[in-house]
Amino acid sequence: MFEFILKRERRCHLTTTCCNYASFCDGTDIGRANTAMKQSAKTFSMPFVVLPSHIDFNHHMNHAVYILLCEDTAVFASSADGVYPSVRGAFDKQRVESFTVYYENECKLGDTVHVETWEAAPRHLHFRIVKDDKLLCFIIITLYDDTQIEQKAN
């Protein structure tokens, strides 16, 4: 079962373990998260408009929608050459091991956001959700390595 941990500095994450909010679970420094994408060999980006069905009772985009936008982007990115070099096949056929979510800012109805993604390490997919070059959310999706699962089954 996942924990949902809310920090006073408006960063929260969905993970099975608590992270030091000065760095991500994989050791990436938060201050370098924005530049990590630019250093990557291959990235993919998709725009989305915040719809009425995305809005929560506080008139902001619901926290779960951030993950859905990343999953939708990953489906398209997995079919683009070289974006996820270690992922075999389509993203929607992969098994997710964990989500780590860091919320930085909020968005509202009608906002246009861009989801940018790249593979930072084998089977570690990173996502930045931005609006007007302002970071809204940073998400890491870690995928299971199916070769290890197949070896354990045998």
PyMOL CGO cylinders between C-alpha atoms (Angstrom):
from pymol import cmd
from pymol.cgo import CYLINDER

trace = [
    CYLINDER, 0.00, 0.00, 0.00, 1.22, 3.51, -0.81, 0.3, 1, 1, 1, 1, 1, 1,
    CYLINDER, 1.22, 3.51, -0.81, 1.66, 6.33, 1.68, 0.3, 1, 1, 1, 1, 1, 1,
    CYLINDER, 1.66, 6.33, 1.68, 0.65, 9.83, 0.78, 0.3, 1, 1, 1, 1, 1, 1,
    CYLINDER, 0.65, 9.83, 0.78, 2.87, 12.24, 2.69, 0.3, 1, 1, 1, 1, 1, 1,
    CYLINDER, 2.87, 12.24, 2.69, 2.24, 15.99, 2.72, 0.3, 1, 1, 1, 1, 1, 1,
    CYLINDER, 2.24, 15.99, 2.72, 5.11, 18.30, 3.64, 0.3, 1, 1, 1, 1, 1, 1,
    CYLINDER, 5.11, 18.30, 3.64, 4.73, 21.89, 4.76, 0.3, 1, 1, 1, 1, 1, 1,
    CYLINDER, 4.73, 21.89, 4.76, 6.80, 23.12, 1.82, 0.3, 1, 1, 1, 1, 1, 1,
    CYLINDER, 6.80, 23.12, 1.82, 4.06, 21.87, -0.55, 0.3, 1, 1, 1, 1, 1, 1,
    CYLINDER, 4.06, 21.87, -0.55, 6.10, 18.90, -1.69, 0.3, 1, 1, 1, 1, 1, 1,
    CYLINDER, 6.10, 18.90, -1.69, 4.51, 15.54, -1.26, 0.3, 1, 1, 1, 1, 1, 1,
    CYLINDER, 4.51, 15.54, -1.26, 5.19, 12.15, -2.68, 0.3, 1, 1, 1, 1, 1, 1,
    CYLINDER, 5.19, 12.15, -2.68, 3.48, 8.87, -3.29, 0.3, 1, 1, 1, 1, 1, 1,
    CYLINDER, 3.48, 8.87, -3.29, 5.95, 6.20, -2.37, 0.3, 1, 1, 1, 1, 1, 1,
    CYLINDER, 5.95, 6.20, -2.37, 6.38, 3.23, -0.07, 0.3, 1, 1, 1, 1, 1, 1,
    CYLINDER, 6.38, 3.23, -0.07, 9.23, 4.90, 1.80, 0.3, 1, 1, 1, 1, 1, 1,
    CYLINDER, 9.23, 4.90, 1.80, 9.68, 8.40, 3.13, 0.3, 1, 1, 1, 1, 1, 1,
    CYLINDER, 9.68, 8.40, 3.13, 12.21, 10.54, 1.24, 0.3, 1, 1, 1, 1, 1, 1,
    CYLINDER, 12.21, 10.54, 1.24, 14.40, 13.33, 2.43, 0.3, 1, 1, 1, 1, 1, 1,
    CYLINDER, 14.40, 13.33, 2.43, 12.79, 16.26, 0.62, 0.3, 1, 1, 1, 1, 1, 1,
    CYLINDER, 12.79, 16.26, 0.62, 16.22, 17.74, -0.19, 0.3, 1, 1, 1, 1, 1, 1,
    CYLINDER, 16.22, 17.74, -0.19, 16.75, 14.92, -2.69, 0.3, 1, 1, 1, 1, 1, 1,
    CYLINDER, 16.75, 14.92, -2.69, 14.68, 12.49, -4.70, 0.3, 1, 1, 1, 1, 1, 1,
    CYLINDER, 14.68, 12.49, -4.70, 14.43, 8.78, -3.87, 0.3, 1, 1, 1, 1, 1, 1,
    CYLINDER, 14.43, 8.78, -3.87, 16.98, 7.95, -6.56, 0.3, 1, 1, 1, 1, 1, 1,
    CYLINDER, 16.98, 7.95, -6.56, 19.46, 10.44, -5.07, 0.3, 1, 1, 1, 1, 1, 1,
    CYLINDER, 19.46, 10.44, -5.07, 18.86, 13.22, -7.60, 0.3, 1, 1, 1, 1, 1, 1,
    CYLINDER, 18.86, 13.22, -7.60, 19.24, 16.66, -6.04, 0.3, 1, 1, 1, 1, 1, 1,
    CYLINDER, 19.24, 16.66, -6.04, 16.05, 18.73, -6.38, 0.3, 1, 1, 1, 1, 1, 1,
    CYLINDER, 16.05, 18.73, -6.38, 18.06, 21.75, -7.49, 0.3, 1, 1, 1, 1, 1, 1,
    CYLINDER, 18.06, 21.75, -7.49, 19.38, 19.77, -10.46, 0.3, 1, 1, 1, 1, 1, 1,
    CYLINDER, 19.38, 19.77, -10.46, 16.02, 18.28, -11.47, 0.3, 1, 1, 1, 1, 1, 1,
    CYLINDER, 16.02, 18.28, -11.47, 15.27, 21.06, -13.94, 0.3, 1, 1, 1, 1, 1, 1,
    CYLINDER, 15.27, 21.06, -13.94, 18.64, 20.71, -15.66, 0.3, 1, 1, 1, 1, 1, 1,
    CYLINDER, 18.64, 20.71, -15.66, 18.63, 16.90, -15.73, 0.3, 1, 1, 1, 1, 1, 1,
    CYLINDER, 18.63, 16.90, -15.73, 16.22, 16.84, -18.66, 0.3, 1, 1, 1, 1, 1, 1,
    CYLINDER, 16.22, 16.84, -18.66, 18.35, 19.20, -20.71, 0.3, 1, 1, 1, 1, 1, 1,
    CYLINDER, 18.35, 19.20, -20.71, 21.37, 16.91, -20.24, 0.3, 1, 1, 1, 1, 1, 1,
    CYLINDER, 21.37, 16.91, -20.24, 19.47, 13.86, -21.45, 0.3, 1, 1, 1, 1, 1, 1,
    CYLINDER, 19.47, 13.86, -21.45, 20.10, 12.62, -24.98, 0.3, 1, 1, 1, 1, 1, 1,
    CYLINDER, 20.10, 12.62, -24.98, 16.44, 12.24, -25.92, 0.3, 1, 1, 1, 1, 1, 1,
    CYLINDER, 16.44, 12.24, -25.92, 13.30, 13.87, -24.49, 0.3, 1, 1, 1, 1, 1, 1,
    CYLINDER, 13.30, 13.87, -24.49, 9.62, 13.91, -25.39, 0.3, 1, 1, 1, 1, 1, 1,
    CYLINDER, 9.62, 13.91, -25.39, 7.04, 16.59, -24.62, 0.3, 1, 1, 1, 1, 1, 1,
    CYLINDER, 7.04, 16.59, -24.62, 3.24, 16.81, -24.87, 0.3, 1, 1, 1, 1, 1, 1,
    CYLINDER, 3.24, 16.81, -24.87, 0.84, 19.67, -24.12, 0.3, 1, 1, 1, 1, 1, 1,
    CYLINDER, 0.84, 19.67, -24.12, -2.36, 19.21, -22.11, 0.3, 1, 1, 1, 1, 1, 1,
    CYLINDER, -2.36, 19.21, -22.11, -5.19, 21.58, -21.21, 0.3, 1, 1, 1, 1, 1, 1,
    CYLINDER, -5.19, 21.58, -21.21, -6.61, 21.29, -17.68, 0.3, 1, 1, 1, 1, 1, 1,
    CYLINDER, -6.61, 21.29, -17.68, -10.24, 20.17, -18.07, 0.3, 1, 1, 1, 1, 1, 1,
    CYLINDER, -10.24, 20.17, -18.07, -13.20, 20.52, -15.69, 0.3, 1, 1, 1, 1, 1, 1,
    CYLINDER, -13.20, 20.52, -15.69, -12.94, 16.80, -14.83, 0.3, 1, 1, 1, 1, 1, 1,
    CYLINDER, -12.94, 16.80, -14.83, -9.36, 17.41, -13.60, 0.3, 1, 1, 1, 1, 1, 1,
    CYLINDER, -9.36, 17.41, -13.60, -10.39, 19.94, -10.95, 0.3, 1, 1, 1, 1, 1, 1,
    CYLINDER, -10.39, 19.94, -10.95, -10.74, 19.14, -7.25, 0.3, 1, 1, 1, 1, 1, 1,
    CYLINDER, -10.74, 19.14, -7.25, -12.84, 20.88, -4.59, 0.3, 1, 1, 1, 1, 1, 1,
    CYLINDER, -12.84, 20.88, -4.59, -10.10, 23.52, -4.08, 0.3, 1, 1, 1, 1, 1, 1,
    CYLINDER, -10.10, 23.52, -4.08, -10.37, 24.53, -7.77, 0.3, 1, 1, 1, 1, 1, 1,
    CYLINDER, -10.37, 24.53, -7.77, -6.91, 23.14, -8.58, 0.3, 1, 1, 1, 1, 1, 1,
    CYLINDER, -6.91, 23.14, -8.58, -5.95, 20.15, -10.69, 0.3, 1, 1, 1, 1, 1, 1,
    CYLINDER, -5.95, 20.15, -10.69, -6.37, 17.00, -8.60, 0.3, 1, 1, 1, 1, 1, 1,
    CYLINDER, -6.37, 17.00, -8.60, -3.09, 15.39, -7.53, 0.3, 1, 1, 1, 1, 1, 1,
    CYLINDER, -3.09, 15.39, -7.53, -3.93, 12.08, -9.24, 0.3, 1, 1, 1, 1, 1, 1,
    CYLINDER, -3.93, 12.08, -9.24, -4.33, 13.79, -12.62, 0.3, 1, 1, 1, 1, 1, 1,
    CYLINDER, -4.33, 13.79, -12.62, -0.62, 14.67, -12.63, 0.3, 1, 1, 1, 1, 1, 1,
    CYLINDER, -0.62, 14.67, -12.63, 0.18, 10.94, -12.68, 0.3, 1, 1, 1, 1, 1, 1,
    CYLINDER, 0.18, 10.94, -12.68, -2.42, 10.28, -15.39, 0.3, 1, 1, 1, 1, 1, 1,
    CYLINDER, -2.42, 10.28, -15.39, -0.90, 12.97, -17.61, 0.3, 1, 1, 1, 1, 1, 1,
    CYLINDER, -0.90, 12.97, -17.61, 2.52, 11.35, -17.17, 0.3, 1, 1, 1, 1, 1, 1,
    CYLINDER, 2.52, 11.35, -17.17, 1.15, 7.92, -18.03, 0.3, 1, 1, 1, 1, 1, 1,
    CYLINDER, 1.15, 7.92, -18.03, -0.52, 9.31, -21.17, 0.3, 1, 1, 1, 1, 1, 1,
    CYLINDER, -0.52, 9.31, -21.17, 2.71, 11.02, -22.19, 0.3, 1, 1, 1, 1, 1, 1,
    CYLINDER, 2.71, 11.02, -22.19, 4.71, 7.84, -21.56, 0.3, 1, 1, 1, 1, 1, 1,
    CYLINDER, 4.71, 7.84, -21.56, 2.44, 5.86, -23.91, 0.3, 1, 1, 1, 1, 1, 1,
    CYLINDER, 2.44, 5.86, -23.91, 3.30, 8.22, -26.77, 0.3, 1, 1, 1, 1, 1, 1,
    CYLINDER, 3.30, 8.22, -26.77, 6.97, 8.60, -25.75, 0.3, 1, 1, 1, 1, 1, 1,
    CYLINDER, 6.97, 8.60, -25.75, 7.49, 4.83, -25.69, 0.3, 1, 1, 1, 1, 1, 1,
    CYLINDER, 7.49, 4.83, -25.69, 6.67, 4.70, -29.40, 0.3, 1, 1, 1, 1, 1, 1,
    CYLINDER, 6.67, 4.70, -29.40, 9.17, 7.50, -30.20, 0.3, 1, 1, 1, 1, 1, 1,
    CYLINDER, 9.17, 7.50, -30.20, 12.65, 6.27, -31.12, 0.3, 1, 1, 1, 1, 1, 1,
    CYLINDER, 12.65, 6.27, -31.12, 15.22, 6.44, -28.35, 0.3, 1, 1, 1, 1, 1, 1,
    CYLINDER, 15.22, 6.44, -28.35, 13.25, 8.21, -25.63, 0.3, 1, 1, 1, 1, 1, 1,
    CYLINDER, 13.25, 8.21, -25.63, 13.17, 5.16, -23.33, 0.3, 1, 1, 1, 1, 1, 1,
    CYLINDER, 13.17, 5.16, -23.33, 16.10, 3.00, -24.51, 0.3, 1, 1, 1, 1, 1, 1,
    CYLINDER, 16.10, 3.00, -24.51, 15.81, 0.29, -21.82, 0.3, 1, 1, 1, 1, 1, 1,
    CYLINDER, 15.81, 0.29, -21.82, 12.03, -0.14, -22.09, 0.3, 1, 1, 1, 1, 1, 1,
    CYLINDER, 12.03, -0.14, -22.09, 11.01, -3.01, -24.33, 0.3, 1, 1, 1, 1, 1, 1,
    CYLINDER, 11.01, -3.01, -24.33, 7.66, -2.42, -26.00, 0.3, 1, 1, 1, 1, 1, 1,
    CYLINDER, 7.66, -2.42, -26.00, 4.87, 0.01, -25.26, 0.3, 1, 1, 1, 1, 1, 1,
    CYLINDER, 4.87, 0.01, -25.26, 4.60, 1.74, -21.88, 0.3, 1, 1, 1, 1, 1, 1,
    CYLINDER, 4.60, 1.74, -21.88, 1.04, 0.56, -21.33, 0.3, 1, 1, 1, 1, 1, 1,
    CYLINDER, 1.04, 0.56, -21.33, 2.34, -3.04, -21.36, 0.3, 1, 1, 1, 1, 1, 1,
    CYLINDER, 2.34, -3.04, -21.36, 4.93, -2.36, -18.61, 0.3, 1, 1, 1, 1, 1, 1,
    CYLINDER, 4.93, -2.36, -18.61, 4.54, -3.08, -14.91, 0.3, 1, 1, 1, 1, 1, 1,
    CYLINDER, 4.54, -3.08, -14.91, 5.06, -0.10, -12.62, 0.3, 1, 1, 1, 1, 1, 1,
    CYLINDER, 5.06, -0.10, -12.62, 7.13, -0.71, -9.51, 0.3, 1, 1, 1, 1, 1, 1,
    CYLINDER, 7.13, -0.71, -9.51, 6.70, 2.75, -7.96, 0.3, 1, 1, 1, 1, 1, 1,
    CYLINDER, 6.70, 2.75, -7.96, 5.64, 6.35, -8.42, 0.3, 1, 1, 1, 1, 1, 1,
    CYLINDER, 5.64, 6.35, -8.42, 7.44, 9.19, -6.68, 0.3, 1, 1, 1, 1, 1, 1,
    CYLINDER, 7.44, 9.19, -6.68, 5.68, 12.52, -6.94, 0.3, 1, 1, 1, 1, 1, 1,
    CYLINDER, 5.68, 12.52, -6.94, 6.93, 15.97, -5.91, 0.3, 1, 1, 1, 1, 1, 1,
    CYLINDER, 6.93, 15.97, -5.91, 4.40, 18.78, -6.13, 0.3, 1, 1, 1, 1, 1, 1,
    CYLINDER, 4.40, 18.78, -6.13, 5.86, 22.26, -6.44, 0.3, 1, 1, 1, 1, 1, 1,
    CYLINDER, 5.86, 22.26, -6.44, 3.07, 24.52, -7.73, 0.3, 1, 1, 1, 1, 1, 1,
    CYLINDER, 3.07, 24.52, -7.73, -0.59, 24.23, -8.71, 0.3, 1, 1, 1, 1, 1, 1,
    CYLINDER, -0.59, 24.23, -8.71, -2.54, 24.69, -11.91, 0.3, 1, 1, 1, 1, 1, 1,
    CYLINDER, -2.54, 24.69, -11.91, -6.15, 25.60, -12.57, 0.3, 1, 1, 1, 1, 1, 1,
    CYLINDER, -6.15, 25.60, -12.57, -8.95, 25.10, -15.05, 0.3, 1, 1, 1, 1, 1, 1,
    CYLINDER, -8.95, 25.10, -15.05, -7.99, 26.07, -18.59, 0.3, 1, 1, 1, 1, 1, 1,
    CYLINDER, -7.99, 26.07, -18.59, -4.22, 26.17, -17.95, 0.3, 1, 1, 1, 1, 1, 1,
    CYLINDER, -4.22, 26.17, -17.95, -2.03, 24.65, -20.64, 0.3, 1, 1, 1, 1, 1, 1,
    CYLINDER, -2.03, 24.65, -20.64, 0.70, 22.47, -19.17, 0.3, 1, 1, 1, 1, 1, 1,
    CYLINDER, 0.70, 22.47, -19.17, 3.52, 20.58, -20.87, 0.3, 1, 1, 1, 1, 1, 1,
    CYLINDER, 3.52, 20.58, -20.87, 4.67, 17.16, -19.74, 0.3, 1, 1, 1, 1, 1, 1,
    CYLINDER, 4.67, 17.16, -19.74, 8.33, 16.53, -20.54, 0.3, 1, 1, 1, 1, 1, 1,
    CYLINDER, 8.33, 16.53, -20.54, 9.82, 13.06, -20.13, 0.3, 1, 1, 1, 1, 1, 1,
    CYLINDER, 9.82, 13.06, -20.13, 13.11, 11.20, -20.47, 0.3, 1, 1, 1, 1, 1, 1,
    CYLINDER, 13.11, 11.20, -20.47, 14.77, 8.06, -19.15, 0.3, 1, 1, 1, 1, 1, 1,
    CYLINDER, 14.77, 8.06, -19.15, 17.24, 9.15, -16.47, 0.3, 1, 1, 1, 1, 1, 1,
    CYLINDER, 17.24, 9.15, -16.47, 18.47, 5.63, -15.69, 0.3, 1, 1, 1, 1, 1, 1,
    CYLINDER, 18.47, 5.63, -15.69, 17.40, 2.21, -16.98, 0.3, 1, 1, 1, 1, 1, 1,
    CYLINDER, 17.40, 2.21, -16.98, 13.68, 1.81, -16.26, 0.3, 1, 1, 1, 1, 1, 1,
    CYLINDER, 13.68, 1.81, -16.26, 13.54, 5.12, -14.30, 0.3, 1, 1, 1, 1, 1, 1,
    CYLINDER, 13.54, 5.12, -14.30, 11.31, 7.48, -16.26, 0.3, 1, 1, 1, 1, 1, 1,
    CYLINDER, 11.31, 7.48, -16.26, 11.39, 11.13, -15.23, 0.3, 1, 1, 1, 1, 1, 1,
    CYLINDER, 11.39, 11.13, -15.23, 8.64, 13.66, -15.90, 0.3, 1, 1, 1, 1, 1, 1,
    CYLINDER, 8.64, 13.66, -15.90, 8.46, 17.42, -15.49, 0.3, 1, 1, 1, 1, 1, 1,
    CYLINDER, 8.46, 17.42, -15.49, 5.07, 19.11, -15.66, 0.3, 1, 1, 1, 1, 1, 1,
    CYLINDER, 5.07, 19.11, -15.66, 5.55, 22.78, -16.43, 0.3, 1, 1, 1, 1, 1, 1,
    CYLINDER, 5.55, 22.78, -16.43, 3.41, 25.83, -17.11, 0.3, 1, 1, 1, 1, 1, 1,
    CYLINDER, 3.41, 25.83, -17.11, 5.09, 28.86, -18.65, 0.3, 1, 1, 1, 1, 1, 1,
    CYLINDER, 5.09, 28.86, -18.65, 8.52, 27.34, -17.82, 0.3, 1, 1, 1, 1, 1, 1,
    CYLINDER, 8.52, 27.34, -17.82, 7.52, 27.08, -14.14, 0.3, 1, 1, 1, 1, 1, 1,
    CYLINDER, 7.52, 27.08, -14.14, 7.88, 23.63, -12.58, 0.3, 1, 1, 1, 1, 1, 1,
    CYLINDER, 7.88, 23.63, -12.58, 4.53, 22.35, -11.27, 0.3, 1, 1, 1, 1, 1, 1,
    CYLINDER, 4.53, 22.35, -11.27, 5.40, 18.76, -10.54, 0.3, 1, 1, 1, 1, 1, 1,
    CYLINDER, 5.40, 18.76, -10.54, 8.29, 16.29, -10.87, 0.3, 1, 1, 1, 1, 1, 1,
    CYLINDER, 8.29, 16.29, -10.87, 7.47, 12.58, -11.11, 0.3, 1, 1, 1, 1, 1, 1,
    CYLINDER, 7.47, 12.58, -11.11, 9.62, 9.46, -11.27, 0.3, 1, 1, 1, 1, 1, 1,
    CYLINDER, 9.62, 9.46, -11.27, 8.03, 6.25, -12.51, 0.3, 1, 1, 1, 1, 1, 1,
    CYLINDER, 8.03, 6.25, -12.51, 10.14, 3.16, -11.88, 0.3, 1, 1, 1, 1, 1, 1,
    CYLINDER, 10.14, 3.16, -11.88, 9.33, 0.09, -13.95, 0.3, 1, 1, 1, 1, 1, 1,
    CYLINDER, 9.33, 0.09, -13.95, 9.92, -3.53, -13.01, 0.3, 1, 1, 1, 1, 1, 1,
    CYLINDER, 9.92, -3.53, -13.01, 12.67, -5.30, -14.89, 0.3, 1, 1, 1, 1, 1, 1,
    CYLINDER, 12.67, -5.30, -14.89, 10.73, -8.21, -16.39, 0.3, 1, 1, 1, 1, 1, 1,
    CYLINDER, 10.73, -8.21, -16.39, 13.93, -10.23, -16.95, 0.3, 1, 1, 1, 1, 1, 1,
    CYLINDER, 13.93, -10.23, -16.95, 14.51, -10.35, -13.16, 0.3, 1, 1, 1, 1, 1, 1,
    CYLINDER, 14.51, -10.35, -13.16, 10.89, -11.35, -12.56, 0.3, 1, 1, 1, 1, 1, 1,
    CYLINDER, 10.89, -11.35, -12.56, 11.15, -14.14, -15.18, 0.3, 1, 1, 1, 1, 1, 1,
    CYLINDER, 11.15, -14.14, -15.18, 14.36, -15.44, -13.56, 0.3, 1, 1, 1, 1, 1, 1,
    CYLINDER, 14.36, -15.44, -13.56, 12.72, -15.57, -10.11, 0.3, 1, 1, 1, 1, 1, 1,
    CYLINDER, 12.72, -15.57, -10.11, 9.75, -17.50, -11.53, 0.3, 1, 1, 1, 1, 1, 1,
    CYLINDER, 9.75, -17.50, -11.53, 12.03, -20.20, -12.95, 0.3, 1, 1, 1, 1, 1, 1,
]
cmd.load_cgo(trace, "trace")
